[in-house]
Amino acid sequence: MPHAVVSERQRSRAKQLRQTMTRAETLLWRYLKANRLDGLGFRRQTPIRNYIADFICMSAKLIVELDGESHDFDERQKADQKRDAFFVSEGFQVLRFTNEQVMSNLEGVVETIRHATSSRASGSPPSLTLPHKGGGNGEDGASITENTSNIRGQS
């Protein structure tokens, strides 16, 4: 995907989100960072046009979103559907998990992500890792959005 212009405001917001991750985001990031999940490269809090994806694997065209309690309200869910539709229109599959799912069933969440990446990344070259600014080396239950369908899993 070619680089789209990202506003300085969006870039700053993404940086702030990386510095203030929730416990669930931090826990999941430990599994995704440094190509630990089947050698695939994930990025966190990545700006894509007007949105910021929680976790993204470019080679598998997969976005993983974690939802806290604020996503329980109708208004927020409608905004999430619009956001997911945008990501799908850009060729991504979206997996949604609640923070509670990550905290109580991390292995199941990771396995769901592994399954999704294996089916999407087969035959694709691995995504390139980018240098990190500032140094450093740095159970189903998912909602999956692909091709405008939104499937909510059971928790």
Backbone as ProteinMPNN parsed JSONL, in Angstrom:
{"seq_chain_A": "MPHAVVSERQRSRAKQLRQTMTRAETLLWRYLKANRLDGLGFRRQTPIRNYIADFICMSAKLIVELDGESHDFDERQKADQKRDAFFVSEGFQVLRFTNEQVMSNLEGVVETIRHATSSRASGSPPSLTLPHKGGGNGEDGASITENTSNIRGQS", "coords_chain_A": {"N_chain_A": [[0.846, -1.168, 0.0], [0.712, 2.094, -0.964], [2.272, 4.896, 0.606], [0.186, 7.095, 2.287], [-0.515, 10.54, 2.692], [-0.11, 11.682, 5.919], [-1.437, 13.62, 8.424], [0.237, 15.931, 10.61], [-1.021, 16.156, 13.033], [-2.436, 13.708, 13.207], [-0.284, 11.941, 13.216], [0.951, 12.695, 15.597], [-1.064, 12.047, 17.424], [-1.142, 9.248, 17.127], [1.378, 8.606, 18.114], [1.052, 9.413, 20.77], [-0.92, 7.563, 21.556], [0.559, 5.198, 21.378], [2.243, 5.543, 23.516], [0.555, 5.434, 25.674], [-0.74, 2.933, 26.033], [-3.374, 0.562, 26.693], [-3.763, -1.959, 29.308], [-4.515, -4.374, 28.106], [-3.782, -3.918, 25.414], [-1.012, -3.67, 25.722], [-0.344, -6.227, 26.659], [-1.122, -7.877, 24.467], [0.551, -6.772, 22.514], [3.06, -7.672, 23.31], [3.062, -10.236, 22.293], [2.849, -9.81, 19.565], [4.874, -8.096, 18.657], [8.161, -7.632, 17.214], [8.219, -9.609, 15.205], [7.236, -11.993, 16.316], [4.989, -13.561, 15.973], [4.672, -16.033, 14.009], [6.693, -14.986, 12.418], [5.733, -12.689, 11.252], [5.464, -9.209, 10.635], [4.191, -6.784, 12.742], [2.713, -3.609, 13.31], [2.039, -1.001, 15.656], [-0.627, 1.164, 16.639], [-1.074, 2.672, 14.147], [-1.356, 5.23, 11.806], [-3.87, 5.52, 9.34], [-5.033, 7.196, 6.84], [-7.767, 8.935, 8.012], [-7.941, 7.497, 10.316], [-6.698, 5.517, 13.106], [-5.133, 2.55, 13.349], [-5.158, -0.066, 15.729], [-3.409, -2.391, 15.761], [-1.478, -3.587, 13.062], [-0.823, -5.702, 10.328], [0.897, -5.552, 7.57], [1.691, -7.31, 5.492], [-0.149, -9.394, 5.609], [-2.395, -7.98, 5.301], [-4.027, -7.296, 7.505], [-5.86, -6.032, 10.215], [-5.947, -5.524, 13.656], [-8.127, -4.795, 16.171], [-8.691, -3.548, 19.411], [-11.227, -3.349, 21.768], [-12.497, -1.349, 24.31], [-14.648, -0.643, 27.155], [-16.006, 1.609, 26.246], [-16.827, 1.036, 23.718], [-19.206, -0.25, 23.877], [-21.49, 1.178, 23.45], [-24.187, 2.229, 21.296], [-23.685, 4.395, 19.499], [-20.89, 4.432, 19.363], [-20.433, 1.883, 18.325], [-21.566, 2.13, 15.795], [-19.809, 3.973, 14.687], [-17.523, 2.377, 14.724], [-18.277, 0.433, 12.842], [-18.355, 1.962, 10.509], [-15.679, 2.71, 10.357], [-14.488, 0.145, 10.135], [-15.56, -0.592, 7.657], [-14.243, 1.234, 6.017], [-11.555, 0.318, 6.314], [-11.84, -2.257, 5.192], [-12.485, -1.519, 2.584], [-10.036, -0.685, 1.806], [-8.754, -3.024, 1.472], [-8.18, -4.582, 3.701], [-8.556, -7.072, 6.28], [-10.463, -7.087, 9.225], [-10.043, -7.744, 12.594], [-11.75, -7.837, 15.599], [-11.475, -7.569, 19.059], [-12.478, -7.685, 22.476], [-11.178, -5.869, 25.264], [-11.46, -7.405, 27.534], [-11.568, -10.016, 26.487], [-8.924, -10.324, 25.63], [-7.56, -10.112, 28.066], [-8.577, -12.298, 29.508], [-8.382, -14.526, 27.858], [-5.946, -14.771, 26.328], [-4.37, -16.594, 24.825], [-6.262, -17.763, 23.106], [-7.042, -15.52, 21.625], [-4.615, -14.837, 20.372], [-4.262, -17.166, 18.86], [-6.453, -16.985, 17.117], [-5.705, -14.712, 15.662], [-3.345, -15.695, 14.536], [-4.402, -17.72, 12.889], [-5.934, -16.178, 11.093], [-3.905, -14.627, 9.88], [-2.365, -16.601, 8.678], [-4.029, -17.599, 6.706], [-4.303, -15.392, 5.079], [-1.759, -14.445, 4.456], [-0.441, -16.352, 3.039], [1.769, -17.201, 0.552], [2.579, -14.603, 0.256], [5.22, -12.212, 0.439], [7.169, -11.619, 3.432], [6.399, -8.807, 5.564], [8.291, -5.812, 5.516], [10.481, -4.783, 8.084], [10.615, -1.763, 9.837], [12.97, 0.754, 10.813], [13.092, 1.632, 14.258], [12.096, 4.614, 15.628], [13.902, 6.448, 17.948], [15.338, 4.397, 19.006], [15.919, 1.119, 20.471], [15.007, -2.3, 20.32], [13.275, -3.196, 19.311], [-9.504, -17.863, 22.557], [-11.679, -18.057, 19.932], [-13.827, -15.63, 19.606], [-13.48, -13.23, 18.244], [-14.365, -10.323, 16.381], [-14.845, -10.262, 13.022], [-14.173, -8.495, 10.153], [-14.667, -8.442, 6.817], [-14.702, -7.924, 3.379], [-17.06, -6.347, 3.51], [-18.652, -7.804, 5.3], [-19.664, -8.39, 8.635], [-18.839, -10.261, 11.249], [-19.648, -11.314, 14.356], [-18.041, -12.914, 16.955], [-18.48, -15.468, 19.476], [-18.084, -15.125, 22.994]], "CA_chain_A": [[0.0, 0.0, 0.0], [1.533, 3.299, -0.99], [2.12, 5.78, 1.762], [-0.72, 8.227, 2.149], [-0.102, 11.663, 3.51], [-0.694, 11.659, 7.254], [-1.256, 14.936, 9.029], [1.071, 15.971, 11.815], [-1.938, 15.909, 14.155], [-2.671, 12.267, 13.239], [0.986, 11.32, 13.604], [1.135, 13.002, 17.013], [-2.061, 11.259, 18.159], [-0.681, 7.858, 17.101], [2.509, 8.521, 19.045], [0.486, 9.49, 22.115], [-1.582, 6.286, 21.823], [1.61, 4.193, 21.616], [2.823, 5.793, 24.836], [-0.457, 5.241, 26.72], [-1.512, 1.745, 25.687], [-4.104, -0.1, 27.774], [-3.137, -3.213, 29.745], [-4.792, -5.386, 27.089], [-2.933, -3.621, 24.253], [0.375, -3.987, 26.095], [-0.231, -7.682, 26.727], [-1.151, -8.408, 23.106], [1.726, -6.292, 21.794], [4.184, -8.552, 23.653], [3.012, -11.391, 21.394], [2.893, -9.425, 18.159], [6.055, -7.322, 18.276], [9.426, -8.281, 16.847], [7.973, -10.768, 14.34], [7.079, -13.182, 17.154], [3.856, -14.36, 15.523], [4.977, -16.671, 12.722], [7.62, -14.162, 11.639], [5.051, -11.568, 10.606], [5.698, -7.906, 11.237], [3.04, -5.976, 13.124], [2.95, -2.261, 13.801], [0.972, -0.604, 16.581], [-1.14, 2.532, 16.552], [-0.628, 3.131, 12.839], [-2.328, 6.086, 11.116], [-4.285, 5.217, 7.971], [-5.908, 8.324, 6.524], [-8.348, 9.608, 9.179], [-8.063, 6.533, 11.404], [-5.476, 4.935, 13.651], [-5.352, 1.122, 13.606], [-4.448, -0.512, 16.928], [-2.307, -3.24, 15.31], [-1.627, -3.851, 11.637], [0.161, -6.535, 9.645], [0.76, -5.139, 6.18], [1.84, -8.425, 4.554], [-1.383, -10.175, 5.645], [-3.498, -7.025, 5.154], [-4.853, -7.586, 8.669], [-5.907, -5.038, 11.285], [-6.487, -6.036, 14.907], [-8.645, -3.706, 17.0], [-9.115, -3.907, 20.761], [-12.314, -2.469, 22.191], [-12.791, -1.22, 25.736], [-16.061, -0.472, 27.505], [-16.618, 2.706, 25.492], [-17.343, 0.498, 22.462], [-20.472, -0.919, 24.163], [-22.6, 2.078, 23.14], [-24.611, 2.185, 19.893], [-23.006, 5.425, 18.713], [-19.504, 3.986, 19.157], [-20.466, 0.713, 17.447], [-21.801, 2.626, 14.435], [-18.536, 4.55, 14.242], [-16.632, 1.238, 14.467], [-18.701, -0.18, 11.583], [-17.903, 2.862, 9.44], [-14.223, 2.577, 10.352], [-14.184, -1.172, 9.583], [-15.895, -0.554, 6.229], [-13.135, 1.925, 5.356], [-10.404, -0.583, 6.267], [-12.151, -3.303, 4.217], [-12.383, -0.913, 1.25], [-8.604, -0.572, 1.526], [-8.244, -4.38, 1.276], [-7.809, -5.208, 4.962], [-9.499, -7.818, 7.115], [-10.427, -6.504, 10.562], [-10.4, -8.59, 13.728], [-12.042, -7.045, 16.794], [-11.541, -8.273, 20.325], [-12.65, -6.801, 23.608], [-10.055, -5.911, 26.211], [-11.736, -8.534, 28.422], [-11.154, -11.247, 25.799], [-7.457, -10.385, 25.656], [-7.114, -10.337, 29.441], [-9.006, -13.594, 30.037], [-8.124, -15.625, 26.928], [-4.909, -14.287, 25.42], [-3.954, -17.645, 23.905], [-7.298, -17.883, 22.088], [-6.951, -14.326, 20.775], [-3.411, -14.986, 19.543], [-4.515, -18.243, 17.9], [-7.362, -16.441, 16.103], [-4.885, -13.835, 14.812], [-2.451, -16.587, 13.777], [-5.199, -18.368, 11.84], [-6.279, -15.158, 10.089], [-2.717, -14.235, 9.116], [-1.892, -17.711, 7.854], [-4.879, -17.729, 5.523], [-4.163, -14.202, 4.231], [-0.374, -14.16, 4.085], [0.164, -17.439, 2.283], [2.273, -16.788, -0.746], [3.017, -13.212, 0.277], [6.502, -12.015, 1.109], [6.998, -11.007, 4.754], [6.461, -7.348, 5.551], [9.586, -5.289, 5.92], [10.487, -4.09, 9.363], [11.133, -0.412, 9.73], [13.737, 1.14, 11.997], [12.28, 2.251, 15.293], [12.557, 5.931, 16.023], [14.213, 6.524, 19.368], [16.124, 3.234, 19.419], [15.224, -0.032, 21.013], [14.655, -3.369, 19.396], [12.05, -3.431, 19.841], [-10.616, -18.651, 22.025], [-12.175, -17.265, 18.827], [-14.201, -14.401, 20.251], [-13.144, -12.03, 17.485], [-15.245, -9.83, 15.347], [-14.059, -10.236, 11.796], [-14.801, -7.723, 9.097], [-13.994, -8.674, 5.55], [-15.613, -7.798, 2.254], [-18.263, -5.707, 4.033], [-19.436, -8.602, 6.248], [-19.211, -8.229, 10.008], [-19.21, -11.456, 11.983], [-19.299, -11.22, 15.771], [-17.833, -14.225, 17.554], [-18.987, -15.716, 20.823], [-17.008, -15.069, 23.984]], "C_chain_A": [[0.89, 1.229, 0.0], [1.256, 4.166, 0.223], [1.166, 6.909, 1.432], [-0.194, 9.338, 3.043], [-0.86, 11.597, 4.836], [-0.407, 13.007, 7.899], [-0.388, 14.833, 10.275], [0.218, 15.696, 13.054], [-2.188, 14.408, 14.327], [-1.419, 11.528, 13.718], [1.241, 11.514, 15.103], [0.172, 12.187, 17.878], [-1.643, 9.785, 18.223], [0.472, 7.659, 18.079], [2.008, 8.538, 20.489], [-0.189, 8.167, 22.492], [-0.572, 5.162, 22.076], [2.191, 4.329, 23.017], [1.842, 5.527, 25.971], [-1.346, 4.04, 26.406], [-2.223, 1.178, 26.916], [-3.365, -1.374, 28.173], [-3.32, -4.299, 28.69], [-3.921, -5.168, 25.851], [-1.48, -3.996, 24.535], [0.591, -5.495, 26.101], [-0.208, -8.297, 25.326], [0.089, -8.003, 22.331], [2.956, -7.158, 22.09], [4.231, -9.78, 22.753], [3.218, -11.016, 19.935], [4.199, -8.77, 17.73], [7.22, -8.221, 17.888], [9.211, -9.586, 16.082], [7.778, -12.062, 15.11], [5.928, -14.078, 16.725], [4.138, -14.845, 14.104], [5.86, -15.806, 11.819], [6.981, -12.975, 10.945], [5.299, -10.272, 11.367], [4.395, -7.183, 11.505], [3.532, -4.601, 13.543], [1.797, -1.913, 14.731], [0.631, 0.854, 16.396], [-0.644, 3.214, 15.272], [-1.686, 3.992, 12.166], [-2.593, 5.598, 9.69], [-5.378, 6.22, 7.649], [-6.44, 8.958, 7.799], [-8.454, 8.713, 10.41], [-6.695, 6.102, 11.908], [-5.809, 3.495, 14.013], [-4.538, 0.709, 14.827], [-3.215, -1.339, 16.554], [-2.549, -3.579, 13.851], [-0.477, -4.732, 11.153], [-0.029, -6.266, 8.161], [0.821, -6.331, 5.229], [0.588, -9.287, 4.51], [-2.611, -9.289, 5.44], [-4.529, -7.253, 6.266], [-4.735, -6.469, 9.691], [-6.566, -5.689, 12.485], [-6.866, -4.836, 15.765], [-9.045, -4.254, 18.354], [-10.116, -2.87, 21.237], [-12.498, -2.511, 23.693], [-14.279, -1.013, 25.945], [-16.741, 0.625, 26.702], [-17.228, 2.216, 24.177], [-18.667, -0.245, 22.645], [-21.683, -0.078, 23.765], [-22.892, 2.082, 21.644], [-23.851, 3.174, 19.021], [-21.575, 4.987, 18.373], [-19.457, 2.787, 18.207], [-20.725, 1.118, 16.0], [-20.53, 3.238, 13.863], [-17.533, 3.437, 13.916], [-16.986, 0.561, 13.143], [-18.24, 0.653, 10.39], [-16.39, 2.736, 9.256], [-13.815, 1.247, 9.722], [-14.457, -1.21, 8.082], [-14.793, 0.162, 5.445], [-11.933, 0.998, 5.218], [-10.627, -1.695, 5.243], [-12.022, -2.755, 2.799], [-10.929, -0.726, 0.834], [-7.944, -1.955, 1.391], [-7.84, -5.119, 2.536], [-8.946, -6.08, 5.499], [-9.353, -7.217, 8.509], [-10.871, -7.545, 11.574], [-10.622, -7.679, 14.918], [-12.145, -7.964, 17.995], [-11.843, -7.246, 21.406], [-11.396, -6.893, 24.484], [-10.217, -7.113, 27.142], [-11.317, -9.86, 27.778], [-9.641, -11.406, 25.835], [-6.977, -10.739, 27.052], [-7.451, -11.744, 29.936], [-8.661, -14.778, 29.138], [-7.091, -15.213, 25.887], [-4.508, -15.339, 24.396], [-4.97, -17.822, 22.775], [-7.274, -16.718, 21.111], [-5.764, -14.46, 19.825], [-3.619, -16.066, 18.485], [-5.443, -17.781, 16.785], [-6.594, -15.537, 15.136], [-3.97, -14.678, 13.945], [-3.205, -17.236, 12.621], [-5.534, -17.374, 10.716], [-5.066, -14.77, 9.247], [-2.25, -15.362, 8.212], [-2.736, -17.858, 6.597], [-4.711, -16.539, 4.574], [-2.754, -13.985, 3.723], [0.255, -15.256, 3.25], [0.542, -16.965, 0.885], [2.746, -15.355, -0.804], [4.394, -13.121, 0.913], [6.274, -11.381, 2.464], [7.096, -9.491, 4.658], [7.829, -6.904, 6.055], [9.474, -4.615, 7.27], [11.13, -2.732, 9.162], [11.975, -0.103, 10.954], [12.831, 1.853, 12.982], [12.89, 3.582, 15.702], [12.8, 5.932, 17.525], [14.937, 5.305, 19.89], [15.26, 2.125, 19.944], [14.923, -1.056, 19.942], [13.347, -3.977, 19.9], [11.126, -4.728, 19.734], [-11.28, -17.812, 20.985], [-12.565, -15.898, 19.36], [-13.937, -13.136, 19.465], [-14.319, -11.6, 16.638], [-14.385, -9.706, 14.111], [-14.837, -9.453, 10.766], [-13.996, -7.919, 7.836], [-15.041, -8.598, 4.454], [-17.007, -7.352, 2.691], [-19.126, -6.592, 4.929], [-18.834, -8.432, 7.631], [-19.736, -9.409, 10.806], [-18.741, -11.291, 13.412], [-19.188, -12.617, 16.33], [-18.435, -14.302, 18.938], [-17.849, -15.607, 21.796], [-17.22, -16.075, 25.069]], "O_chain_A": [[1.735, 1.382, 0.881], [0.159, 4.166, 0.782], [1.321, 7.596, 0.422], [0.493, 9.084, 4.033], [-2.084, 11.473, 4.866], [0.733, 13.471, 7.912], [-0.297, 13.779, 10.906], [0.684, 15.075, 14.009], [-2.158, 13.893, 15.445], [-1.502, 10.604, 14.527], [1.694, 10.595, 15.786], [0.552, 11.694, 18.941], [-1.779, 9.15, 19.269], [0.527, 6.654, 18.787], [2.483, 7.771, 21.327], [-0.045, 7.701, 23.622], [-0.821, 4.276, 22.894], [2.585, 3.336, 23.629], [2.259, 5.407, 27.123], [-2.57, 4.128, 26.505], [-1.732, 1.299, 28.038], [-2.456, -1.819, 27.473], [-2.392, -5.058, 28.41], [-3.382, -6.127, 25.298], [-0.804, -4.571, 23.682], [1.604, -5.98, 25.598], [0.635, -9.145, 25.035], [0.629, -8.804, 21.568], [3.799, -7.354, 21.215], [5.308, -10.309, 22.477], [3.712, -11.827, 19.151], [4.591, -8.873, 16.568], [7.246, -9.411, 18.201], [9.939, -10.556, 16.29], [8.122, -13.131, 14.606], [5.903, -15.254, 17.088], [3.871, -14.143, 13.128], [5.774, -15.893, 10.595], [7.627, -12.318, 10.128], [5.338, -10.257, 12.598], [3.586, -6.991, 10.597], [4.636, -4.456, 14.067], [0.705, -2.467, 14.608], [1.48, 1.672, 16.044], [0.1, 4.193, 15.316], [-2.812, 3.534, 11.972], [-1.665, 5.304, 8.937], [-6.506, 6.105, 8.128], [-5.658, 9.471, 8.598], [-8.996, 9.128, 11.434], [-5.677, 6.29, 11.242], [-6.654, 3.241, 14.871], [-3.372, 1.081, 14.955], [-2.104, -1.024, 16.98], [-3.683, -3.828, 13.444], [0.681, -4.532, 11.521], [-1.012, -6.708, 7.566], [0.075, -6.367, 4.25], [0.286, -9.863, 3.465], [-3.738, -9.784, 5.409], [-5.726, -7.383, 6.011], [-3.633, -6.013, 9.996], [-7.611, -6.327, 12.361], [-6.036, -3.973, 16.049], [-9.67, -5.31, 18.438], [-9.884, -1.666, 21.124], [-12.638, -3.584, 24.28], [-15.075, -1.187, 25.022], [-17.954, 0.567, 26.499], [-18.056, 2.909, 23.585], [-19.197, -0.809, 21.688], [-22.801, -0.591, 23.748], [-21.983, 1.958, 20.822], [-23.419, 2.828, 17.921], [-21.115, 5.152, 17.244], [-18.551, 2.683, 17.381], [-20.169, 0.52, 15.079], [-20.214, 3.043, 12.69], [-16.781, 3.542, 12.946], [-16.092, 0.158, 12.399], [-17.789, 0.109, 9.382], [-15.894, 2.664, 8.131], [-12.916, 1.204, 8.883], [-13.682, -1.788, 7.321], [-14.447, -0.253, 4.338], [-11.349, 0.895, 4.139], [-9.707, -2.043, 4.503], [-11.511, -3.438, 1.911], [-10.627, -0.622, -0.355], [-6.729, -2.052, 1.217], [-7.22, -6.179, 2.454], [-10.122, -5.855, 5.213], [-8.247, -6.875, 8.927], [-11.933, -8.152, 11.437], [-9.777, -6.837, 15.221], [-12.812, -8.998, 17.954], [-11.503, -6.071, 21.266], [-10.66, -7.878, 24.437], [-9.235, -7.763, 27.498], [-10.771, -10.73, 28.456], [-9.136, -12.509, 26.049], [-6.085, -11.573, 27.211], [-6.684, -12.324, 30.705], [-8.647, -15.918, 29.603], [-7.35, -15.301, 24.687], [-4.325, -15.018, 23.222], [-4.587, -18.01, 21.62], [-7.462, -16.904, 19.909], [-5.891, -14.227, 18.624], [-3.2, -15.901, 17.34], [-5.244, -18.146, 15.627], [-6.813, -15.595, 13.926], [-3.828, -14.415, 12.751], [-2.698, -17.293, 11.5], [-5.427, -17.703, 9.535], [-5.184, -14.601, 8.034], [-1.788, -15.113, 7.099], [-2.215, -18.203, 5.537], [-4.958, -16.676, 3.376], [-2.569, -13.396, 2.658], [1.388, -15.102, 2.793], [-0.273, -16.405, 0.152], [3.271, -14.929, -1.832], [4.701, -13.877, 1.835], [5.286, -10.67, 2.647], [7.783, -8.955, 3.789], [8.435, -7.549, 6.911], [8.479, -3.95, 7.561], [12.083, -2.59, 8.397], [11.719, -0.645, 12.029], [11.919, 2.583, 12.593], [14.06, 3.656, 16.075], [11.96, 5.451, 18.286], [15.136, 5.18, 21.098], [14.032, 2.178, 19.875], [14.622, -0.712, 18.799], [12.79, -4.843, 20.574], [10.03, -4.752, 20.294], [-11.416, -16.642, 21.345], [-11.683, -15.061, 19.552], [-14.157, -12.045, 19.99], [-15.153, -12.411, 16.235], [-13.311, -9.108, 14.154], [-16.018, -9.713, 10.533], [-12.806, -7.61, 7.782], [-16.136, -9.144, 4.588], [-18.01, -7.931, 2.276], [-20.229, -6.188, 5.294], [-17.615, -8.339, 7.772], [-20.943, -9.538, 11.013], [-17.543, -11.143, 13.653], [-20.112, -13.421, 16.204], [-18.853, -13.289, 19.498], [-16.725, -15.971, 21.452], [-16.409, -16.169, 25.991]]}, "name": "protein", "num_of_chains": 1, "seq": "MPHAVVSERQRSRAKQLRQTMTRAETLLWRYLKANRLDGLGFRRQTPIRNYIADFICMSAKLIVELDGESHDFDERQKADQKRDAFFVSEGFQVLRFTNEQVMSNLEGVVETIRHATSSRASGSPPSLTLPHKGGGNGEDGASITENTSNIRGQS"}
